Amino acid sequence: MSTTSSVQGLDDVRRKVKRDSSVRSVRKEKRYRCEECSGHFGLMDALKTHMRTHTGEKPYKCEECSKQFSLFHHLKTHMRTHTGEKPYKCMECRRQFSQLSAKNKHMRTHTGEKPYKCMECRRQFSQLSAKNKHMRTHTGEKPYKCMECRRQFSQLSAKNKHMRTHTGEKPYRCEECSRQFCQLSNLKTHMLTHTGEKPYKCEECSKQFSRRDSLEKHMRSHTGEKPYTCEECSRQFIQLGNLKRHMRTHTGEKPYRCEECSKQFSQLGALKRHIRTHTKEKPYRCEECSKQFSHLDSLKTHMRTHTGENPYKCEECSREFSNLSNLNKHIRTHTGEKPYKCGECSTQFSQLSNLKSHTRTHTGE
């Protein structure tokens, strides 16, 4: 056997001995085995700590709120919610955190690091939780179920918000008027009614809005888009609310009832206007003559007596009128239409006032 072969063989033996020694060293280092999951641990204390993941034991208790923990360092971290201690500081913006993990996540807002990638669409995320939530848009998974109505949600926060529709909880209070809201976003939107802020501006006409969705709805007045279609008559609407109100003309539904006279209405606005016939409230005042009106459209019509505006024009004779009802009455002089019929003698009239006058010839009133 050559000298070279002998040296190579000796090196092979040494490598094998070293590898076997390393294996024995690792086995010796982790000689404590979990009977539940076969995990190996180098220290008995580590095995004991691990066993709590199987037993559910939580020996460390917070003296402030009695919450219990399986690990002592979890208790220490939790205690900072009571003490307010924030030992971890961001060197970029000096913001402080009670947990190291929170500080590490925050640092990505400075570095732009997004270590978590979606394998479906390659979108990247700075936090694992954000990536996990995103994945449900691909899988359709909705793991959070409402125990009241069995509705399911892809995110826990969405389920918690939904639960308030059952409990009636409104945890967000306006400090200006004490009105309460079930969602923070609704409170923020409401606050704009106090500040007068209108951050959303239409690029077409420069009109400003306090809410983004209001701007989006307004934009349809420029684009002509009507995304909501009635399945009964194919009429289209700019807003979903308008479609819902229109549907009641088909269903005959009148969900709004007057508590005074039990009269029912298909629209809330119509009920509110009707209630003023009971309360005699006249909230709309003319700034010219101080006359008051119960309806806004009545005030608008009245204002034309001051401005002289006659926006309604007869296509037959070009005569102009300040309100639509007067135009409609006038048009009957051209068409000869007489929609008002006497129940006693069947005489017909073009105007309701003429029918009322005629009826008195029968009643003797």
Backbone torsions as a table, in degrees:
resi	resn	phi	psi	omega
1	MET	NA	133.5	-177.4
2	SER	-71.7	160.2	178.3
3	THR	-62.4	-39.4	-179.1
4	THR	-62.2	-44.0	-179.9
5	SER	-64.0	-37.7	-179.9
6	SER	-64.5	-41.9	-179.5
7	VAL	-66.0	-43.1	-179.9
8	GLN	-63.1	-41.4	179.2
9	GLY	-64.4	-37.8	178.3
10	LEU	-65.4	-38.6	177.9
11	ASP	-64.6	-38.9	179.0
12	ASP	-62.9	-41.7	179.4
13	VAL	-63.5	-43.5	-179.8
14	ARG	-61.7	-42.0	179.6
15	ARG	-63.7	-40.2	-179.4
16	LYS	-65.8	-43.1	179.4
17	VAL	-63.0	-41.4	-179.5
18	LYS	-64.5	-42.6	179.8
19	ARG	-64.3	-44.4	178.9
20	ASP	-63.2	-36.4	179.5
21	SER	-66.6	-39.6	179.2
22	SER	-64.5	-42.3	179.7
23	VAL	-61.2	-45.1	179.3
24	ARG	-64.1	-34.4	-179.7
25	SER	-65.7	-43.3	179.3
26	VAL	-63.5	-44.6	180.0
27	ARG	-62.9	-36.3	179.9
28	LYS	-69.3	-37.2	-179.4
29	GLU	-65.4	-36.4	-177.6
30	LYS	-116.1	67.7	-174.6
31	ARG	-93.1	-3.3	179.5
32	TYR	-101.4	121.6	-172.3
33	ARG	-112.2	135.3	176.2
34	CYS	-79.7	125.7	-178.1
35	GLU	-72.9	-18.3	-177.4
36	GLU	-82.0	-48.9	-173.1
37	CYS	-123.5	4.3	178.0
38	SER	68.0	14.5	174.7
39	GLY	-68.2	148.3	-178.9
40	HIS	-111.0	143.8	-177.9
41	PHE	-137.9	145.5	-178.4
42	GLY	-80.2	-24.0	-178.0
43	LEU	-124.9	145.7	178.3
44	MET	-62.3	-38.9	179.0
45	ASP	-60.6	-37.4	178.9
46	ALA	-66.0	-39.5	177.5
47	LEU	-65.0	-43.1	179.8
48	LYS	-60.9	-43.3	178.0
49	THR	-62.4	-43.9	179.5
50	HIS	-61.3	-37.8	-176.6
51	MET	-59.1	-24.5	179.5
52	ARG	-66.4	-22.2	176.3
53	THR	-68.7	-21.9	177.6
54	HIS	-93.7	-39.5	-175.4
55	THR	-84.7	-21.4	-177.3
56	GLY	78.4	8.2	-179.5
57	GLU	-64.2	136.1	178.6
58	LYS	-133.3	86.4	-172.0
59	PRO	-81.3	-9.3	-176.0
60	TYR	-104.7	117.8	-172.7
61	LYS	-115.4	134.2	176.2
62	CYS	-75.7	126.2	-178.7
63	GLU	-75.7	-13.6	-179.6
64	GLU	-83.6	-47.4	-173.1
65	CYS	-125.9	3.5	176.6
66	SER	68.7	8.5	175.8
67	LYS	-67.6	142.2	-175.5
68	GLN	-114.3	152.9	-175.1
69	PHE	-138.0	151.6	179.3
70	SER	-85.6	-22.6	-178.7
71	LEU	-121.9	142.3	-177.7
72	PHE	-64.7	-37.8	-178.0
73	HIS	-70.4	-24.7	173.2
74	HIS	-66.8	-38.9	176.0
75	LEU	-63.2	-44.0	-179.4
76	LYS	-60.6	-42.7	178.1
77	THR	-63.7	-43.0	-179.7
78	HIS	-62.3	-38.1	-177.4
79	MET	-57.7	-25.1	179.9
80	ARG	-67.9	-20.4	176.0
81	THR	-69.8	-22.8	177.1
82	HIS	-92.0	-40.7	-176.2
83	THR	-83.0	-21.7	-177.7
84	GLY	79.4	5.5	-179.1
85	GLU	-65.2	133.9	177.9
86	LYS	-133.8	85.2	-172.0
87	PRO	-80.0	-9.4	-175.9
88	TYR	-105.6	118.2	-174.0
89	LYS	-113.8	136.2	174.5
90	CYS	-78.6	125.5	-177.5
91	MET	-76.1	-12.4	-179.5
92	GLU	-84.1	-49.1	-173.4
93	CYS	-122.1	4.3	177.3
94	ARG	67.4	9.9	176.9
95	ARG	-68.2	144.7	-176.3
96	GLN	-115.3	152.4	-175.2
97	PHE	-136.2	150.6	179.5
98	SER	-85.0	-19.3	-179.1
99	GLN	-126.4	142.9	179.3
100	LEU	-63.6	-39.4	-179.0
101	SER	-62.3	-37.8	178.2
102	ALA	-66.1	-39.3	178.1
103	LYS	-65.5	-41.5	179.3
104	ASN	-63.0	-40.9	177.4
105	LYS	-63.8	-42.9	-179.5
106	HIS	-61.4	-37.8	-177.5
107	MET	-57.7	-27.8	-179.9
108	ARG	-68.1	-19.7	175.7
109	THR	-70.2	-22.1	176.8
110	HIS	-91.2	-41.9	-175.7
111	THR	-83.3	-21.0	-177.3
112	GLY	75.8	7.6	-178.6
113	GLU	-65.8	133.0	177.2
114	LYS	-131.9	83.2	-171.6
115	PRO	-78.5	-9.5	-175.1
116	TYR	-106.4	117.8	-174.2
117	LYS	-113.7	135.4	174.7
118	CYS	-78.2	125.7	-178.1
119	MET	-75.7	-12.6	-179.1
120	GLU	-84.7	-49.3	-173.8
121	CYS	-121.5	4.3	176.7
122	ARG	67.6	10.0	177.0
123	ARG	-68.1	144.8	-176.0
124	GLN	-115.3	152.0	-175.1
125	PHE	-135.7	149.6	179.1
126	SER	-83.5	-19.7	-179.0
127	GLN	-127.9	143.0	-179.3
128	LEU	-63.7	-38.9	-179.1
129	SER	-61.9	-38.2	178.3
130	ALA	-66.3	-38.6	178.5
131	LYS	-66.7	-41.4	179.4
132	ASN	-63.4	-41.0	176.7
133	LYS	-62.5	-44.0	-179.5
134	HIS	-60.8	-38.8	-177.4
135	MET	-57.4	-28.9	-179.5
136	ARG	-68.0	-19.5	175.2
137	THR	-69.7	-22.1	176.5
138	HIS	-91.5	-41.4	-175.0
139	THR	-84.2	-22.4	-176.6
140	GLY	76.0	8.3	-178.5
141	GLU	-65.4	134.1	176.7
142	LYS	-131.0	82.5	-171.5
143	PRO	-79.0	-9.1	-175.5
144	TYR	-105.9	116.3	-174.0
145	LYS	-112.7	135.6	174.1
146	CYS	-78.2	124.6	-178.2
147	MET	-75.7	-12.0	-179.8
148	GLU	-83.9	-49.9	-173.7
149	CYS	-121.3	4.3	176.4
150	ARG	68.2	9.2	177.0
151	ARG	-68.0	144.9	-176.1
152	GLN	-115.6	152.0	-175.4
153	PHE	-135.5	150.2	179.2
154	SER	-84.0	-19.5	-179.2
155	GLN	-127.6	142.5	-179.5
156	LEU	-63.8	-38.3	-179.1
157	SER	-62.6	-38.2	178.3
158	ALA	-66.5	-38.4	178.4
159	LYS	-66.6	-41.2	179.7
160	ASN	-63.9	-40.2	176.6
161	LYS	-63.2	-42.8	-179.8
162	HIS	-61.6	-38.0	-177.3
163	MET	-57.8	-28.3	-179.9
164	ARG	-67.3	-20.0	175.5
165	THR	-69.9	-21.1	177.4
166	HIS	-92.7	-42.3	-175.2
167	THR	-82.6	-21.5	-176.5
168	GLY	76.8	6.7	-179.1
169	GLU	-64.4	134.6	177.1
170	LYS	-132.7	84.4	-171.6
171	PRO	-79.8	-8.0	-176.3
172	TYR	-106.1	116.9	-174.4
173	ARG	-112.5	135.3	175.3
174	CYS	-76.8	125.7	-178.5
175	GLU	-74.7	-13.9	-179.7
176	GLU	-83.4	-47.4	-173.2
177	CYS	-125.6	4.0	177.2
178	SER	67.8	7.9	176.2
179	ARG	-66.5	142.8	-176.0
180	GLN	-113.5	152.6	-175.9
181	PHE	-137.1	151.3	-179.7
182	CYS	-85.8	-17.1	179.4
183	GLN	-129.5	143.7	-179.4
184	LEU	-62.5	-38.4	-179.2
185	SER	-61.3	-36.7	178.4
186	ASN	-67.0	-37.6	176.6
187	LEU	-63.9	-44.3	-179.5
188	LYS	-61.0	-41.7	177.9
189	THR	-64.1	-43.4	179.8
190	HIS	-61.4	-38.8	-177.5
191	MET	-58.0	-26.5	179.7
192	LEU	-66.4	-22.6	177.3
193	THR	-70.5	-22.7	177.2
194	HIS	-89.2	-40.5	-177.3
195	THR	-80.8	-22.9	-177.0
196	GLY	76.5	4.7	-178.2
197	GLU	-67.9	134.4	176.8
198	LYS	-132.0	84.0	-171.6
199	PRO	-79.0	-8.1	-175.8
200	TYR	-106.4	118.8	-172.6
201	LYS	-116.5	135.3	176.8
202	CYS	-77.1	126.4	-179.0
203	GLU	-73.1	-17.7	-178.0
204	GLU	-82.3	-49.5	-172.6
205	CYS	-123.0	2.6	177.3
206	SER	69.3	7.2	175.8
207	LYS	-65.7	142.6	-176.0
208	GLN	-114.1	151.7	-175.8
209	PHE	-136.3	151.9	179.4
210	SER	-84.6	-17.6	-177.5
211	ARG	-127.3	144.2	179.6
212	ARG	-64.1	-41.9	-177.9
213	ASP	-65.8	-29.8	176.0
214	SER	-66.8	-39.0	176.2
215	LEU	-64.2	-43.9	-179.3
216	GLU	-61.2	-41.0	177.0
217	LYS	-64.8	-42.8	-179.8
218	HIS	-61.2	-38.8	-177.5
219	MET	-57.8	-27.3	179.7
220	ARG	-67.6	-21.6	176.7
221	SER	-69.4	-21.5	176.3
222	HIS	-91.4	-41.9	-176.1
223	THR	-82.1	-21.2	-177.5
224	GLY	79.3	5.8	-178.7
225	GLU	-67.3	132.8	176.3
226	LYS	-131.9	86.0	-171.5
227	PRO	-78.1	-8.8	-175.4
228	TYR	-108.8	117.3	-175.0
229	THR	-113.7	134.7	175.9
230	CYS	-76.5	125.3	-178.2
231	GLU	-73.6	-15.3	-179.9
232	GLU	-82.8	-47.9	-173.3
233	CYS	-124.3	3.1	177.4
234	SER	67.8	9.0	175.5
235	ARG	-66.6	142.0	-176.1
236	GLN	-111.7	152.4	-175.0
237	PHE	-136.1	151.4	178.8
238	ILE	-75.4	-36.5	-175.3
239	GLN	-121.0	147.3	179.4
240	LEU	-63.0	-38.4	179.3
241	GLY	-59.4	-38.3	178.3
242	ASN	-66.4	-37.6	177.1
243	LEU	-64.6	-43.4	-179.8
244	LYS	-61.3	-42.5	177.9
245	ARG	-64.8	-41.4	179.2
246	HIS	-61.8	-37.8	-177.5
247	MET	-58.4	-27.3	179.8
248	ARG	-68.2	-19.3	175.6
249	THR	-71.0	-21.6	176.8
250	HIS	-90.9	-41.2	-175.4
251	THR	-84.3	-21.5	-176.5
252	GLY	76.4	7.9	-178.6
253	GLU	-66.1	134.6	176.5
254	LYS	-133.2	83.4	-171.2
255	PRO	-79.3	-7.7	-175.6
256	TYR	-106.2	117.5	-174.9
257	ARG	-114.9	136.5	175.7
258	CYS	-78.3	126.1	-178.2
259	GLU	-74.9	-14.5	179.4
260	GLU	-82.3	-48.3	-173.0
261	CYS	-123.9	3.3	177.2
262	SER	67.9	7.8	175.8
263	LYS	-65.9	141.8	-176.3
264	GLN	-113.1	151.9	-175.8
265	PHE	-136.3	151.5	179.7
266	SER	-85.2	-17.8	-178.6
267	GLN	-128.0	142.2	179.9
268	LEU	-63.0	-39.4	179.7
269	GLY	-60.6	-38.2	178.7
270	ALA	-65.9	-39.0	176.7
271	LEU	-62.8	-44.6	-179.3
272	LYS	-61.2	-41.5	178.5
273	ARG	-65.3	-40.2	-179.7
274	HIS	-64.6	-40.0	-177.9
275	ILE	-57.4	-30.1	180.0
276	ARG	-67.5	-18.5	175.2
277	THR	-71.0	-22.0	176.4
278	HIS	-89.7	-43.9	-175.3
279	THR	-82.5	-16.9	-176.2
280	LYS	64.1	15.2	179.1
281	GLU	-65.7	136.8	177.6
282	LYS	-132.3	83.6	-171.9
283	PRO	-80.2	-7.2	-175.8
284	TYR	-106.1	116.6	-174.9
285	ARG	-112.3	135.0	175.2
286	CYS	-76.7	126.3	-178.2
287	GLU	-75.5	-13.6	-179.9
288	GLU	-84.0	-47.9	-172.9
289	CYS	-124.4	3.0	177.3
290	SER	69.1	7.6	176.0
291	LYS	-66.4	142.2	-176.5
292	GLN	-113.7	152.6	-175.5
293	PHE	-136.9	151.0	179.8
294	SER	-84.8	-20.6	-178.4
295	HIS	-122.3	142.3	179.5
296	LEU	-64.0	-40.4	-178.3
297	ASP	-66.8	-28.3	175.9
298	SER	-67.6	-38.6	176.6
299	LEU	-64.4	-43.3	-179.4
300	LYS	-61.4	-43.0	178.1
301	THR	-62.9	-44.0	179.8
302	HIS	-61.0	-38.8	-177.2
303	MET	-58.3	-25.1	-179.2
304	ARG	-70.5	-18.9	175.4
305	THR	-70.6	-22.0	176.8
306	HIS	-90.8	-40.2	-175.9
307	THR	-85.1	-21.2	-177.3
308	GLY	78.3	8.9	-178.0
309	GLU	-70.4	133.1	176.1
310	ASN	-128.7	82.5	-171.9
311	PRO	-78.9	-8.8	-175.9
312	TYR	-105.7	119.3	-173.0
313	LYS	-117.5	134.6	177.0
314	CYS	-77.3	126.4	-178.3
315	GLU	-74.6	-15.1	-179.7
316	GLU	-82.7	-48.3	-173.2
317	CYS	-123.2	2.2	177.6
318	SER	68.3	10.4	176.1
319	ARG	-67.7	143.8	-175.0
320	GLU	-113.9	150.2	-176.7
321	PHE	-136.2	153.7	-177.5
322	SER	-83.3	-20.9	177.9
323	ASN	-139.5	157.2	-173.3
324	LEU	-66.2	-37.1	-177.7
325	SER	-63.1	-37.7	177.6
326	ASN	-67.4	-36.3	175.8
327	LEU	-63.5	-44.2	-179.7
328	ASN	-61.7	-41.1	177.0
329	LYS	-61.4	-44.3	-178.6
330	HIS	-63.3	-40.7	-177.0
331	ILE	-57.8	-30.5	-179.9
332	ARG	-66.1	-20.9	175.7
333	THR	-70.0	-21.8	176.3
334	HIS	-90.3	-41.2	-174.6
335	THR	-84.9	-22.3	-177.2
336	GLY	78.0	7.4	-179.5
337	GLU	-64.8	135.5	177.7
338	LYS	-130.9	84.7	-172.8
339	PRO	-79.8	-8.2	-175.7
340	TYR	-105.8	117.8	-172.8
341	LYS	-115.4	135.9	178.0
342	CYS	-75.0	129.7	-179.2
343	GLY	-73.2	-15.6	-178.3
344	GLU	-89.0	-50.5	-173.0
345	CYS	-121.3	2.6	176.9
346	SER	68.7	10.1	174.1
347	THR	-65.4	140.0	-176.8
348	GLN	-111.8	152.0	-175.8
349	PHE	-136.8	153.1	179.9
350	SER	-84.7	-19.4	-179.1
351	GLN	-129.6	146.0	-178.8
352	LEU	-64.1	-38.4	-178.5
353	SER	-61.9	-36.0	178.6
354	ASN	-68.1	-37.5	177.5
355	LEU	-63.5	-43.6	-179.4
356	LYS	-60.8	-42.1	178.6
357	SER	-63.9	-41.7	-179.3
358	HIS	-65.4	-38.1	-177.1
359	THR	-59.2	-30.6	-179.9
360	ARG	-66.0	-21.0	177.2
361	THR	-70.5	-21.2	176.9
362	HIS	-90.0	-39.8	-175.4
363	THR	-83.1	-20.5	-176.2
364	GLY	74.8	12.1	-177.5
365	GLU	-66.3	NA	NA
